[in-house]
Amino acid sequence: MDWTVVQNSLPMFEKGFWLTLRLSFFGIIGAGVLGLICSFIQYFKVPVLRKLVTAYVELSRNTPLLIQLFFLFYGLPQVGIKFSAEVCGIIGIIFLGGSYMAEGFSGGLAGVSKTQIESGLAIGLSRFQLARYVIFPQGLMLSVPAFAANVIFLIKETSIFTVLAIPELTNTALDLIGMYYNTNEYLFMLVVAYAIILIPLSILLTWLEKKVRYGTFGN
């Protein structure tokens, strides 16, 4: 292990690190919003839209992110729609992550006790009030474990952005290996960079899961 090589590569890995975080942040936020909307459409069985959401979830979950990125970056320009590589990456994460988030949120909403819903109806809550004050808060708390798992999953999926030549962490490591052949050093930096992102985040999300669980069940 040549530590001089590691030291010299720090500036490039720093740029890839922050780019990975930025793409992950916007992708996860978008996926969360999309997933929440889809889960409500499924939960309340909105006509027509429910079938569209089901089709979207099946398409998204059963096609690789790699193929989705190729379609966005290489396919859409054929019909006059062109996005930058970074925008395609964010859209890809939102498209893929939205379906997983939708399934996670749907599971949480389905976990809300029928007794809670019936009690809300008994005191005269409207459908909107029932969703806002009863179903949504409890369903969201029950969805935290699935949400946490999806966040970690989507951050790791950003490594596929290398196929679009986006200079995130994986692409940075591969470029440096291709130029200088210091494989061990650059792979070591890649592992360390992802560990810096994922380990603290995993600890934080685990803590949040425990807090939510205790708050929900009163343990």
Sine and cosine of phi, psi and omega as CSV:
sin_phi,cos_phi,sin_psi,cos_psi,sin_omega,cos_omega
0.00,0.00,0.88,-0.48,0.01,-1.00
-0.99,-0.11,0.96,-0.27,-0.08,-1.00
-0.95,0.31,-0.35,0.94,0.09,-1.00
-0.91,0.41,-0.65,0.76,0.06,-1.00
-0.88,0.47,-0.68,0.73,0.01,-1.00
-0.88,0.48,-0.71,0.70,-0.01,-1.00
-0.89,0.45,-0.67,0.74,-0.03,-1.00
-0.93,0.36,-0.41,0.91,-0.03,-1.00
-1.00,0.04,-0.12,0.99,-0.07,-1.00
-0.83,0.56,-0.71,0.70,-0.02,-1.00
-0.86,0.51,-0.65,0.76,-0.01,-1.00
-0.94,0.35,-0.66,0.76,0.03,-1.00
-0.93,0.37,-0.50,0.86,0.05,-1.00
-0.90,0.43,-0.68,0.73,0.05,-1.00
-0.89,0.45,-0.70,0.71,0.04,-1.00
-0.90,0.44,-0.57,0.82,0.01,-1.00
-0.88,0.48,-0.78,0.63,-0.04,-1.00
-0.94,0.35,-0.55,0.84,0.06,-1.00
-0.92,0.40,-0.67,0.74,0.05,-1.00
-0.87,0.49,-0.69,0.73,0.02,-1.00
-0.89,0.45,-0.68,0.73,-0.03,-1.00
-0.91,0.42,-0.73,0.68,0.02,-1.00
-0.89,0.45,-0.65,0.76,0.01,-1.00
-0.90,0.44,-0.68,0.73,-0.04,-1.00
-0.87,0.50,-0.80,0.60,-0.04,-1.00
-0.92,0.39,-0.61,0.79,0.02,-1.00
-0.91,0.42,-0.69,0.73,-0.02,-1.00
-0.94,0.35,-0.66,0.75,0.05,-1.00
-0.87,0.49,-0.74,0.67,0.01,-1.00
-0.89,0.46,-0.66,0.75,0.01,-1.00
-0.90,0.43,-0.63,0.78,0.02,-1.00
-0.90,0.44,-0.71,0.71,0.01,-1.00
-0.90,0.43,-0.73,0.69,0.01,-1.00
-0.88,0.47,-0.69,0.72,0.01,-1.00
-0.89,0.46,-0.63,0.78,0.01,-1.00
-0.91,0.42,-0.69,0.72,0.02,-1.00
-0.88,0.47,-0.72,0.69,-0.02,-1.00
-0.90,0.44,-0.63,0.78,-0.02,-1.00
-0.92,0.40,-0.60,0.80,0.04,-1.00
-0.93,0.36,-0.63,0.78,0.04,-1.00
-0.88,0.48,-0.67,0.74,0.02,-1.00
-0.94,0.34,-0.65,0.76,-0.06,-1.00
-0.91,0.42,-0.68,0.73,-0.03,-1.00
-1.00,-0.02,0.08,1.00,0.11,-0.99
0.79,0.61,0.79,0.62,-0.01,-1.00
-0.92,0.40,0.81,-0.58,-0.04,-1.00
-0.83,0.55,0.56,-0.83,0.02,-1.00
0.92,0.39,-0.84,0.55,-0.03,-1.00
-0.87,0.49,-0.56,0.83,0.00,-1.00
-0.88,0.48,-0.66,0.75,0.02,-1.00
-0.93,0.37,-0.61,0.79,0.04,-1.00
-0.90,0.43,-0.66,0.75,0.03,-1.00
-0.90,0.43,-0.67,0.74,0.03,-1.00
-0.87,0.49,-0.68,0.73,0.02,-1.00
-0.90,0.43,-0.67,0.74,0.02,-1.00
-0.88,0.47,-0.72,0.69,-0.02,-1.00
-0.88,0.48,-0.69,0.72,0.00,-1.00
-0.91,0.42,-0.67,0.74,0.01,-1.00
-0.91,0.42,-0.73,0.69,-0.06,-1.00
-0.91,0.41,-0.71,0.71,-0.07,-1.00
-0.97,0.25,-0.33,0.94,-0.08,-1.00
-0.94,-0.33,0.25,0.97,0.14,-0.99
-0.79,-0.61,0.64,-0.77,-0.02,-1.00
-0.92,0.40,0.53,-0.85,0.06,-1.00
-0.86,0.51,-0.57,0.82,0.02,-1.00
-0.84,0.55,-0.72,0.70,0.00,-1.00
-0.92,0.39,-0.64,0.77,0.03,-1.00
-0.88,0.48,-0.66,0.75,0.02,-1.00
-0.92,0.39,-0.66,0.75,0.05,-1.00
-0.87,0.49,-0.66,0.75,0.01,-1.00
-0.89,0.45,-0.70,0.71,-0.03,-1.00
-0.92,0.40,-0.68,0.74,-0.14,-0.99
-1.00,0.05,-0.58,0.82,-0.06,-1.00
-0.95,-0.31,-0.49,0.87,-0.06,-1.00
-0.99,0.13,-0.75,0.66,-0.06,-1.00
-0.87,0.49,-0.59,0.81,0.05,-1.00
-0.86,0.52,-0.37,0.93,0.02,-1.00
-0.93,0.36,-0.35,0.94,0.05,-1.00
-0.93,-0.37,0.31,0.95,0.10,-0.99
1.00,0.02,0.17,0.99,0.01,-1.00
-0.94,-0.34,0.89,-0.45,-0.08,-1.00
-0.76,-0.65,0.77,-0.64,0.06,-1.00
-0.85,-0.53,0.37,-0.93,0.11,-0.99
-0.94,0.35,0.27,-0.96,-0.02,-1.00
-0.87,0.49,-0.66,0.75,-0.03,-1.00
-0.91,0.40,-0.66,0.75,0.03,-1.00
-0.90,0.43,-0.65,0.76,0.05,-1.00
-0.88,0.48,-0.64,0.77,0.04,-1.00
-0.89,0.46,-0.70,0.71,0.01,-1.00
-0.91,0.42,-0.70,0.71,0.03,-1.00
-0.88,0.48,-0.65,0.76,0.02,-1.00
-0.88,0.47,-0.69,0.72,0.02,-1.00
-0.91,0.42,-0.64,0.77,0.03,-1.00
-0.90,0.43,-0.69,0.72,-0.02,-1.00
-0.90,0.44,-0.73,0.69,0.01,-1.00
-0.95,0.33,-0.76,0.65,-0.07,-1.00
-0.92,0.39,-0.52,0.85,-0.01,-1.00
-0.86,0.52,-0.62,0.79,-0.01,-1.00
-0.94,0.35,-0.65,0.76,0.03,-1.00
-0.93,0.37,-0.65,0.76,0.06,-1.00
-0.89,0.45,-0.64,0.77,0.01,-1.00
-0.87,0.50,-0.69,0.72,0.02,-1.00
-0.91,0.42,-0.65,0.76,0.02,-1.00
-0.91,0.42,-0.72,0.70,0.01,-1.00
-0.92,0.39,-0.61,0.79,0.02,-1.00
-0.88,0.47,-0.64,0.77,0.05,-1.00
-0.89,0.45,-0.64,0.77,0.03,-1.00
-0.92,0.40,-0.68,0.73,0.02,-1.00
-0.90,0.43,-0.63,0.78,0.01,-1.00
-0.93,0.38,-0.37,0.93,-0.02,-1.00
-0.99,0.16,-0.14,0.99,0.04,-1.00
-0.92,0.39,0.77,-0.63,-0.07,-1.00
-0.87,0.50,0.67,-0.74,0.07,-1.00
-0.89,0.47,-0.49,0.87,0.04,-1.00
-0.88,0.47,-0.65,0.76,0.03,-1.00
-0.89,0.46,-0.68,0.73,-0.02,-1.00
-0.92,0.40,-0.70,0.71,0.01,-1.00
-0.90,0.44,-0.59,0.81,0.04,-1.00
-0.91,0.41,-0.64,0.77,0.04,-1.00
-0.89,0.45,-0.66,0.75,0.04,-1.00
-0.91,0.40,-0.58,0.81,-0.04,-1.00
-0.92,0.40,-0.49,0.87,0.00,-1.00
-1.00,-0.05,0.15,0.99,0.14,-0.99
1.00,0.01,0.34,0.94,0.04,-1.00
-0.94,0.33,0.64,-0.77,0.09,-1.00
-0.97,0.26,0.13,-0.99,0.00,-1.00
-0.87,0.49,-0.65,0.76,0.01,-1.00
-0.92,0.40,-0.70,0.71,0.01,-1.00
-0.90,0.43,-0.60,0.80,0.03,-1.00
-0.89,0.46,-0.68,0.73,0.02,-1.00
-0.92,0.40,-0.67,0.74,-0.09,-1.00
-0.95,0.30,-0.67,0.74,-0.14,-0.99
-0.98,-0.19,-0.32,0.95,-0.07,-1.00
-0.88,-0.47,-0.86,0.51,-0.14,-0.99
-0.95,0.30,-0.76,0.65,-0.09,-1.00
-0.89,0.46,-0.78,0.63,-0.04,-1.00
-0.87,0.49,-0.69,0.72,-0.03,-1.00
-0.95,0.31,-0.67,0.74,0.01,-1.00
-0.89,0.46,-0.61,0.79,0.01,-1.00
-0.91,0.42,-0.67,0.74,0.02,-1.00
-0.90,0.43,-0.64,0.77,0.01,-1.00
-0.93,0.36,-0.33,0.95,-0.03,-1.00
-1.00,0.02,-0.12,0.99,-0.09,-1.00
-0.84,0.54,-0.71,0.70,0.02,-1.00
-0.85,0.52,-0.69,0.72,0.02,-1.00
-0.92,0.40,-0.64,0.77,0.02,-1.00
-0.88,0.47,-0.70,0.72,-0.01,-1.00
-0.88,0.47,-0.70,0.72,0.01,-1.00
-0.89,0.45,-0.62,0.78,0.00,-1.00
-0.94,0.35,-0.57,0.82,0.04,-1.00
-0.88,0.48,-0.75,0.66,0.02,-1.00
-0.88,0.48,-0.69,0.72,0.00,-1.00
-0.86,0.51,-0.71,0.71,-0.07,-1.00
-0.94,0.34,-0.57,0.82,0.06,-1.00
-0.89,0.45,-0.67,0.74,0.03,-1.00
-0.92,0.40,-0.50,0.86,0.00,-1.00
-0.93,0.37,-0.32,0.95,0.02,-1.00
-0.89,0.45,-0.30,0.95,0.02,-1.00
-0.89,0.46,-0.38,0.92,0.00,-1.00
-0.96,0.28,-0.27,0.96,0.00,-1.00
-0.87,0.49,-0.26,0.97,0.00,-1.00
-0.86,0.51,-0.42,0.91,0.00,-1.00
-0.93,0.36,-0.31,0.95,0.04,-1.00
-0.98,-0.19,0.17,0.99,0.00,-1.00
0.88,0.47,0.47,0.88,0.12,-0.99
-0.97,0.23,0.81,-0.59,-0.11,-0.99
-0.98,0.22,0.79,0.61,0.09,-1.00
-0.99,0.15,-0.21,-0.98,-0.16,-0.99
-0.87,0.49,-0.76,0.65,-0.05,-1.00
-0.90,0.44,-0.69,0.72,0.02,-1.00
-0.89,0.45,-0.63,0.77,0.04,-1.00
-0.87,0.49,-0.73,0.69,0.00,-1.00
-0.89,0.46,-0.71,0.71,-0.02,-1.00
-0.91,0.42,-0.63,0.77,0.04,-1.00
-0.89,0.46,-0.71,0.71,-0.02,-1.00
-0.92,0.40,-0.63,0.78,0.05,-1.00
-0.89,0.45,-0.67,0.75,0.00,-1.00
-0.91,0.42,-0.52,0.86,-0.04,-1.00
-1.00,0.06,-0.63,0.78,-0.16,-0.99
-0.87,-0.49,-0.18,0.98,0.08,-1.00
0.90,0.43,0.34,0.94,0.08,-1.00
-1.00,-0.01,0.95,0.32,-0.14,-0.99
-0.87,0.49,-0.76,0.65,-0.07,-1.00
-0.87,0.50,-0.70,0.72,-0.05,-1.00
-0.91,0.41,-0.70,0.72,-0.07,-1.00
-0.97,0.25,-0.54,0.84,0.09,-1.00
-0.93,0.36,-0.58,0.81,0.08,-1.00
-0.87,0.49,-0.71,0.70,0.03,-1.00
-0.89,0.45,-0.61,0.79,0.01,-1.00
-0.90,0.44,-0.72,0.70,0.01,-1.00
-0.89,0.46,-0.70,0.71,0.00,-1.00
-0.89,0.47,-0.68,0.73,-0.03,-1.00
-0.88,0.47,-0.73,0.69,0.02,-1.00
-0.92,0.40,-0.57,0.82,0.03,-1.00
-0.90,0.43,-0.63,0.78,0.02,-1.00
-0.89,0.46,-0.57,0.82,0.02,-1.00
-0.98,0.20,-0.77,0.64,-0.25,-0.97
-0.99,0.11,-0.59,0.81,-0.06,-1.00
-0.92,0.39,-0.78,0.62,0.05,-1.00
-0.87,0.48,-0.63,0.78,0.01,-1.00
-0.90,0.43,-0.66,0.75,0.02,-1.00
-0.89,0.46,-0.67,0.75,0.04,-1.00
-0.89,0.45,-0.69,0.72,0.01,-1.00
-0.89,0.46,-0.70,0.71,-0.02,-1.00
-0.93,0.36,-0.58,0.82,0.07,-1.00
-0.90,0.44,-0.67,0.74,0.06,-1.00
-0.87,0.48,-0.68,0.73,0.01,-1.00
-0.89,0.45,-0.66,0.75,0.04,-1.00
-0.85,0.52,-0.70,0.71,-0.01,-1.00
-0.90,0.43,-0.67,0.75,0.02,-1.00
-0.88,0.48,-0.70,0.71,0.00,-1.00
-0.91,0.42,-0.67,0.74,-0.01,-1.00
-0.89,0.46,-0.69,0.72,0.01,-1.00
-0.92,0.39,-0.62,0.79,0.02,-1.00
-0.92,0.39,-0.55,0.84,-0.04,-1.00
-0.97,0.23,-0.67,0.74,-0.12,-0.99
-0.96,-0.28,-0.06,1.00,0.09,-1.00
0.94,0.33,0.48,0.88,-0.01,-1.00
-1.00,0.09,0.00,0.00,0.00,0.00
